[in-house]
Amino acid sequence: MPGIWEPRRIKGSGWLAAGLLAGVFVGTAPAQDLPPPDQESPATDAAASRNAAVEDLPVNPVIWPEPRRDELLRNEFKELPGGIMGDRDRNAMTASIMEMARGRGLDRPLVKKYVDFYLAELTKHSNIAAMMGTEGAGRNPRALDEAANQLLQPLLEPSAPNNQSFRREYVTQLLSHADDLLNGHLLSRTFYTVVLSRAGGVDVVPTLIEQLRDPQQAYMVKLLAAVGLTAASESGRRPLDANSQSVPAARALADFLRNAPDAPAPVQIRCLEAMGALRQATENPLSGEAELAGAAFEYLADEQADPLVRAWAGRTLSRMVYPIQLRGLNLDVVAYELGRAALTAGERIAALPVPDAEATKNLKLVERWTEPLLRGLEAFIGDDTLRSTGLNNLGSPTPLSRGVEQRIRALSKVAIQYYQAVGSQVKPAQREVQSAVDELRIYLNQNPPRNAEFYSGGPTAELPATGTEAAPAPAAATRTSGAR
């Protein structure tokens, strides 16, 4: 399945040969088509279609809206010494490294030589200039791409008992140059963090946390740091040490989300995904609070936010472990806000024009706006390979929660049928979407939750007036810091 946001190519580059960022912009494994809305949704059901939304959004770090973009693109940063090596020597070195990556011995000096050489390639001014298209055609415009490929290949070998010594040494050598790479050119730091994000081990976690905490670090690096945390925790299947890793990482993610409300949506989404993978709702389970989860709730309850970001926030909340000391956890308001995010996405789908001469013209946008619906369903269903995930499994589903889920499911089904429609099917499919949108709107307006607090003393949502079938007024969560 292609990524939700696939990076546009820089001039002359395959952008990590297309495969190196595979999974970076995708949050979950491929899923099944949705069952009919009148069926129950057990935890084994998947909540996403194989045809997940795809949209060409600007995630190339050269055109990303970085606050320090011009400064980070100056090709004046420090080059690492790497020397020159012929093709034959490079090939022989690579073959030896790959043998070690498969568990056949360890030559520490060779590991250092290999890592040093290719990290130096990531910092060379000539390689950066060629990729940016500011140097002559004689230069290799894919040099950065190829260097990152070489650094990644050993990490892509399956981790096994017989290659642990190699992996530890390899990551140690990668991290030995972290300060230079993470404070270098925007392209250098981006490619380098792609490599770190795939290391998968806990050794990289402190470095990834530092990037999230650094207010000067580039958005793309923060996105990749979040991806790395998700990988290190194996999407929640590998618990990290709470005191030194998972809680500090969750705090760094929550602080970033609260303090950078204008970050691009893909950055917010990957940070929310990482928070869900870490599963830490609070720094202090005895406090009776869920302040880390509260950061995700604030995004879920902010009706001015992108519906896809809101849906991911709800998915994050559905994967957290809440302490038994927490007072008044309100899953109804979570379900309700997921319904409002789905309503916004559904209204956008239903409003897309269907030109008589080209009925399928806007169906790619239908795919884009179906994604929040599918992610919202994931929040209800959870992951059957992780204990206590999904709103349906965090407590006994209430009539409100079930009602919202059923209507999002129905809307999702007709939205999928809509973007798969052809010819004369398109307009009737759009009408089905409008009917499902109307049904969801009426249900939400007639069934607001009784309590707007996420938990006792926690952030709140602004709920609409009861007993009306008018469209709900825009709502925003009460934020503990920052503004949206």
MOZI-V325048 format. One record per backbone hydrogen bond with DSSP energy under -1.0 kcal/mol. NH is the residue of the N-H (numbers start at 1). CO is the residue of the C=O. Records with the same first field share a line. If there is no record, write none. Layout:
BEGIN
NH: CO, CO
END
This chain:
BEGIN
4: 25
13: 10
18: 14
19: 17
20: 16
22: 19
24: 21
39: 36
45: 42
52: 50
55: 4
57: 55
59: 57
63: 60
64: 60
66: 64
69: 66
72: 68
73: 69
74: 71
76: 74
90: 86
91: 87
92: 88
93: 89
94: 90
95: 91
96: 92
97: 93
98: 94
99: 95
100: 96
101: 97
102: 98
103: 100
104: 99
111: 107
112: 108
113: 109
114: 110
115: 111
116: 112
117: 113
118: 114
119: 115
120: 116
121: 117
122: 118
123: 120
128: 124
129: 125
130: 126
131: 127
132: 128
134: 129
139: 136
143: 140
146: 142
147: 143
148: 144
149: 145
150: 146
151: 147
152: 148
153: 149
156: 152
163: 160
167: 163
168: 164
169: 165
170: 166
171: 167
172: 168
173: 169
174: 170
175: 171
176: 172
177: 174
178: 175
181: 177
182: 178
184: 181
186: 72
189: 185
190: 186
191: 187
192: 188
193: 189
194: 190
195: 191
196: 192
197: 193
198: 195
199: 196
205: 202
208: 204
209: 205
210: 206
211: 207
212: 208
213: 209
214: 210
217: 214
222: 218
223: 219
224: 220
225: 221
226: 222
227: 223
228: 224
229: 225
230: 226
231: 227
232: 228
233: 229
234: 231
235: 230
237: 234
238: 233
245: 241
246: 241
247: 242
249: 245
250: 246
251: 247
252: 248
253: 249
254: 250
255: 251
256: 252
257: 253
258: 254
259: 255
260: 256
263: 260
268: 264
269: 265
270: 266
271: 267
272: 268
273: 269
274: 270
275: 271
276: 272
277: 273
278: 274
279: 275
287: 284
292: 281
293: 281
294: 290
297: 293
298: 294
299: 295
300: 296
301: 297
302: 299
303: 475
305: 302
310: 306
311: 307
312: 308
313: 309
314: 310
315: 311
316: 312
317: 313
318: 314
319: 316
321: 279
326: 323
330: 454
335: 331
336: 332
337: 333
338: 334
339: 335
340: 336
341: 337
342: 338
343: 339
344: 340
345: 341
346: 342
347: 343
348: 344
349: 345
350: 346
351: 347
352: 349
361: 358
363: 360
366: 362
367: 363
368: 364
369: 365
371: 367
374: 370
375: 371
376: 372
377: 373
378: 374
379: 375
380: 376
381: 377
382: 378
386: 383
390: 318
391: 379
392: 380
393: 390
394: 390
402: 398
403: 399
404: 400
405: 401
406: 402
407: 403
408: 404
409: 405
410: 406
411: 407
412: 408
413: 409
414: 410
415: 411
416: 412
417: 413
418: 414
419: 415
420: 416
421: 418
425: 422
426: 423
429: 425
430: 426
431: 427
432: 428
433: 429
434: 430
435: 431
436: 432
437: 433
438: 434
439: 435
440: 436
441: 437
442: 438
443: 439
444: 440
445: 441
446: 442
447: 443
454: 459
456: 327
458: 455
461: 452
478: 460
END
